[in-house]
């Protein structure tokens, strides 16, 4: 068919052929790119091709309301992007993607992370920003290889203490949620970057001075009292200086209480 004839095809037919061509190319290259195709579901034509070796899949900027079950059959998948769809829930079959290392679910309508997400043993990057998350599951600690977690722009009001068990976590983005406090357990992480800006946090735990790998900490737009917003605006060095001084004060107070003589009971 000549180029001029293709231009006369109805848009839906042209789009369908474009999708099928992308699937055909994916069977040969191992990379499936169906970004920005106005898809509401997975193409039925995919069953005509062997996609078992697909390693990368991009279905971002579509109209998907759920994670297509067909994707969960691509057991070789290492990266999956579902950015900017209309997904409200995730299928339990997601856990079949045991080779997955990167998962981008940002800009959807997800209100909770099901167990299937926490059953991806090799996952290193999890991006769930700009959703409707109210909480994170306690089972998130099973993602033992996770290095980057982005849950910014959600409705989180608290964090599970199990986050402190993510021994590989380097980058934690909690920006623009409804957090009122930070778990002490986060001080046990090897974090390099921590963003808790635009929340409702008034105190930074003194034990955060133990975050010795931390290079960047962002605390803007919080009703901070300890340390004050003025101290925090000066950067990490001044924040840690305050926390160390505060820790020394508390240690001194505890020592004085321990040495204080106790009164005798009168008979």
Secondary structure, 3 states (H helix, E strand, C coil): CCHHHHHCCCHHHHHHHHHHHHHHHHHHHCEEECCCCCCCCCCHHHHHCCCCCCCEEECCCCCCCECCHHHHHCCCCCEEECCCCCCCECCHHHHHCCCCCEEECCCCCCCCCCCCHHHCCCCCEEECCCCCCCCCCHHHHHCCCCCEEECCCCCCCCCCHHHHHCCCCCEEECCCCCCCCCCHHHHHCCCCEEECCCCCCCECCHHHHHCCCCCEEECCCCCCCECCHHHHCCCHHHHHHHHHHHHHHHHHHHHHHHHCCCCCCCC
